Amino acid sequence: SSNVYTAVPAPELEEYLMQAFPSHQPACLETKQPLHVSFDLWYNVQHVDQAMTKRLEKTVHAAFSKVETGHGSSEEALVYDVEVKGEVLQEFHSIYDA
């Protein structure tokens, strides 16, 4: 089969994410130093069919905006911002309203 995705029941994925990533402390892009803020993360996992997944991927990709890190190293990970508004927000709403 050419399917590279594995279906995981939504409740199991939600529990795994809660255990693996219960919080997040962002860091400064320039200095890599942790910021003095931390976020508790909560997950709302929804099952999405393949057609809806493709639409969401296409919409999010179209909204990518590359972030300039200022270092210019080819070994650095590419960083993109995606504002969740307009068409991106509508696609997420369509998932939760389905």
C-alpha positions as CSV (number, residue, x, y, z in Angstrom):
1,S,0.0,0.0,0.0
2,S,1.2,3.5,-0.7
3,N,-0.5,4.9,2.4
4,V,2.2,6.4,4.6
5,Y,-0.3,7.4,7.3
6,T,-1.3,5.3,10.3
7,A,-4.8,5.8,11.7
8,V,-4.7,6.4,15.4
9,P,-8.0,6.8,17.4
10,A,-8.5,10.4,18.3
11,P,-8.7,9.8,22.1
12,E,-5.4,7.8,22.1
13,L,-3.6,10.6,20.1
14,E,-5.0,13.3,22.4
15,E,-3.8,11.3,25.5
16,Y,-0.3,10.8,23.9
17,L,0.1,14.5,23.1
18,M,-1.0,15.5,26.6
19,Q,1.7,13.2,28.1
20,A,4.4,14.0,25.5
21,F,3.9,17.8,25.3
22,P,2.1,19.1,28.4
23,S,3.6,22.5,28.1
24,H,5.8,24.8,26.0
25,Q,8.4,27.4,26.8
26,P,9.3,29.4,23.7
27,A,12.8,30.7,23.1
28,C,14.2,33.8,21.4
29,L,15.0,33.1,17.8
30,E,18.2,35.2,17.8
31,T,19.7,34.1,21.2
32,K,18.0,30.7,21.6
33,Q,17.5,31.7,25.3
34,P,14.2,30.5,26.9
35,L,11.7,33.3,27.4
36,H,10.2,34.0,30.8
37,V,6.8,32.5,29.8
38,S,5.4,29.0,29.6
39,F,2.2,27.7,28.1
40,D,0.1,24.7,29.3
41,L,-1.1,22.9,26.1
42,W,-4.5,21.3,25.7
43,Y,-5.4,19.2,22.7
44,N,-8.7,18.8,20.8
45,V,-8.0,16.0,18.3
46,Q,-10.4,15.4,15.4
47,H,-10.5,12.6,12.8
48,V,-10.0,14.1,9.3
49,D,-10.5,12.2,6.1
50,Q,-7.9,12.3,3.3
51,A,-9.7,14.8,1.2
52,M,-10.0,17.3,4.1
53,T,-6.4,16.7,5.0
54,K,-5.2,17.6,1.5
55,R,-7.4,20.8,1.5
56,L,-6.0,21.8,4.9
57,E,-2.4,21.1,3.8
58,K,-2.8,23.1,0.6
59,T,-4.4,26.1,2.4
60,V,-1.8,26.2,5.2
61,H,1.1,25.9,2.6
62,A,-0.4,28.8,0.6
63,A,-0.3,30.9,3.8
64,F,3.4,30.1,4.7
65,S,5.5,33.2,5.3
66,K,9.3,32.5,5.7
67,V,10.8,34.0,8.8
68,E,14.3,35.4,8.4
69,T,16.5,34.2,11.2
70,G,19.4,36.5,10.2
71,H,22.0,33.7,10.5
72,G,22.0,32.6,6.8
73,S,23.3,29.1,7.6
74,S,22.1,26.4,5.2
75,E,22.1,23.9,8.1
76,E,19.5,25.8,10.1
77,A,15.9,24.6,10.0
78,L,13.6,26.7,7.8
79,V,11.1,28.7,9.9
80,Y,7.7,29.7,8.7
81,D,4.9,31.7,10.2
82,V,1.3,30.9,9.3
83,E,-1.4,33.2,10.5
84,V,-4.6,31.3,11.4
85,K,-7.0,33.7,9.8
86,G,-9.0,34.0,6.6
87,E,-9.0,30.8,4.5
88,V,-6.8,28.9,7.0
89,L,-9.2,29.6,9.8
90,Q,-12.2,28.6,7.6
91,E,-10.5,25.2,6.9
92,F,-10.0,24.5,10.6
93,H,-13.6,25.5,11.2
94,S,-14.8,23.1,8.5
95,I,-13.0,20.3,10.3
96,Y,-14.6,21.0,13.7
97,D,-18.0,21.6,12.2
98,A,-18.0,18.4,10.2
